[in-house]
């Protein structure tokens, strides 16, 4: 029991220190779905609030989170000038499924891929969905792992705090 509490405390403090230590969003290369290299920092540091969602086609909570974001995205754009960037960590082989999934889901945000795990390694997270909120100056101000219904409203509160 004591070991569990110590482990839980260590995990809690590790995640807090991670957010504090990783202030600036990393400058890494990701890819468009047609294979073109993109410097992610150019999309994140445009004076806009950015929501970066790391996901994969095989991850059910990821798809639920992105569906929830899709329902709110138009409002978030109008009210907060937010850009959502969904970055799949699917392997190159699994990437073939992504365009069809996007079309069926009707996700209107920017989709990139990180098949080499460059961003994942740079941000040092283990599981998905992993969501980052990046402020207008390119600083990570909030991160969240996993998804349960309603998490999108917690994220919305964090976005609102950046605009007040």
ZIZICOR-V223635 format. One record per run of one state. SS is the DSSP state (a for helix, b for strand, c for the rest). FROM is the first residue (numbers start at 1). TO is the last residue. Records with the same first field share a line. If there is no record, write none. Layout:
SS->FROM-TO, FROM-TO
This chain:
c->1-1, 22-23, 25-28, 32-36, 45-48, 56-59, 81-81, 89-93, 106-109, 114-117, 124-129, 135-138, 146-150, 164-164
a->2-21, 40-44, 60-80, 94-105, 118-123, 151-163
b->24-24, 29-31, 37-39, 49-55, 82-88, 110-113, 130-134, 139-145
